[in-house]
């Protein structure tokens, strides 16, 4: 595991949590907004599988439809 990995993944989870608190985003728009955040953290070096697991298992957010 690279240094700072847990900290980065924790920060990504904090940003997802903030997104869940925004009442005006729902449905597919919500899933897409969550994916944008995960893409950002993926680009910063976080493991995309871990990010996807956090999205689904912790926040119950499905991946956006393609």
CORBEL-V409697 format. One record per residue. N is the residue number from 1. OMEGA is omega in radians with two decimals (999 if undefined). Layout:
# CORBEL-V409697
n=N omega=OMEGA
n=N omega=OMEGA
This chain:
# CORBEL-V409697
n=1 omega=-3.13
n=2 omega=3.12
n=3 omega=3.11
n=4 omega=-3.09
n=5 omega=-3.12
n=6 omega=3.13
n=7 omega=3.14
n=8 omega=3.14
n=9 omega=3.06
n=10 omega=3.10
n=11 omega=3.09
n=12 omega=3.10
n=13 omega=3.11
n=14 omega=3.11
n=15 omega=3.05
n=16 omega=3.11
n=17 omega=3.12
n=18 omega=3.11
n=19 omega=-3.14
n=20 omega=-3.12
n=21 omega=3.13
n=22 omega=-3.01
n=23 omega=-3.01
n=24 omega=3.12
n=25 omega=-3.12
n=26 omega=3.00
n=27 omega=-3.08
n=28 omega=3.09
n=29 omega=3.11
n=30 omega=3.13
n=31 omega=3.13
n=32 omega=3.11
n=33 omega=3.08
n=34 omega=-3.14
n=35 omega=3.09
n=36 omega=3.09
n=37 omega=-3.12
n=38 omega=3.08
n=39 omega=3.11
n=40 omega=-3.11
n=41 omega=3.02
n=42 omega=3.13
n=43 omega=3.11
n=44 omega=3.02
n=45 omega=3.09
n=46 omega=3.13
n=47 omega=-3.10
n=48 omega=3.10
n=49 omega=3.10
n=50 omega=3.12
n=51 omega=3.13
n=52 omega=3.11
n=53 omega=3.10
n=54 omega=-3.14
n=55 omega=-3.04
n=56 omega=-3.00
n=57 omega=-3.11
n=58 omega=-3.02
n=59 omega=3.11
n=60 omega=3.11
n=61 omega=3.10
n=62 omega=3.04
n=63 omega=3.12
n=64 omega=3.08
n=65 omega=-3.10
n=66 omega=999
